[in-house]
Amino acid sequence: MFEPEDIREWRDHDVVDVGKKKIGTLEAVYVDTATDAPSFATVTIGLPTKRRLVFVPLEHATVGPDYLKVTVDRKVAKDAPSIDVDGELLAEDEPKVFAHYGMPYATGAGGERRLGRR
C-alpha cells in the first residue's frame, strides 16, 4: 500500500480491479479522519465529455509498476456513488459510499466527517 502523502506520484495512474481490468484513473485519495489511513480513492471514469468520479475502497489495495489494484470488481466500482469531476463529497453522502461496499459507517465521536480528501 502506498502512503497518503505519496498521492501526487500516483495521480492519473490506472486503477484496476482484481482481474486487472481497468476501472479508470486515480484522481484523489480520501483518508479516514480518525486514523489518517487511506480509505477510499476517487477514480475518473466515463467518456471525455461525461466524466465522473467514483469511490473505491483502498482496503488491501496494492501497487504495480503503473497501476493501483483494488479488491473490488470493475462493475461494482463503476456502479458506486459518484461526484462530478469538480464536485465534492457531501457529508450526508458519505454513508452511501460505505453502504455500496457493505462497509460499516460511523461518524467521529463529535459527529465529524469520516472521510477527508488528500
N, C-alpha and C positions, 0 to 999 in steps of 0.2 A: 504494500500500500504506500502511496506517496503521502508526504506531509502536506497539510493545507497551505503552508507558506510557499510550496513549490508549484502552486496552481498556474502561475503565469507561464511556466515552462510547458504545461500540458494543454493549455487552451488551444482550441482548433485541431487537436488530435482526434482521431476516430475513437468512438466509443462503440464497443462490440458486445454482443450477447454471449451466452455460454457456448454457443456453437460457432463463435467468431463471425457472426453475421453483423454487418454494420448497422447500428441504430441511428447514428448521426455524429455530430462533432461536439466535443466538450466546450461548454460556454463558461460555466462557473461551478464552484463547489459551495454547498451550504453545510455549515458545521453545526453540531449540537451545541447550543449556547451554554449548557451546563458543563460540558466536558471539553469543548473546543475541538472535538474529533470530527473528521469528515463524516457526514451523514448521508447527504444526497448530492447529486450533480444535476445541473441543468444541461440538457443535450439539445442542440439545434437540429430540428428535423423539418421536412416539408420541401416544397418547391421554392425556387428562388423568390417568387413573388408572394408566397404564402408561408413563410417560415414561422415556427413557434418553438417554444422551449418546453420540453417535458422533463419531469423529475424522475430520476432513477436512483435507487438506494446504492450506497457505496459499501455496504457491509460485505466483506470478503472479496472486494474488487482487487484485481491485480493489474500490473502494468506490463506491457510488452514493449518491443522496440519503438513502435509509433502508435500505440493504441492503449486504451484503458478497457479492460474486460470486466464487465459486471456480471452478476449471477442471476440476472433475470432474462427472460425470453424477449426477443425483439418486439413481438406483437404486444406483449403485456406492457412493455415500455412505451410503445407508440400510443397505447390507449390510456396512458397515465394522465393525471391532471397536468394542465399546461398553462403557460402565460405567454403573452406577446413577447417578441424579442426585446422590446424596450419596456416591458412591464415589470411588475414586481409581485412577489408572492404576498398576498394579504394574510394577516393573522388569522382571519376566520376561515381561510382556505387550507391552512396547514394540516388540520385533521384529515382532510380528503386525500392528501398526498400519502400519509401514513396508512390510511384505510385501504387505498388502492392496492397496496402491497401486503395487507394483512398484518401490519406492524402496530404495536401499541402506541398510543399518543397521550401525552400529558404535558401540560404547561409547567413552567417553573413554579416554585413554591409561592411566589408572589404574583402568579399569573403571567409571567414573562413568556415571550415567544420562545419556541423550541428551536427554530432554525435561524441562522444568520448567514448572510451571503459573504463569500470571500472573493 
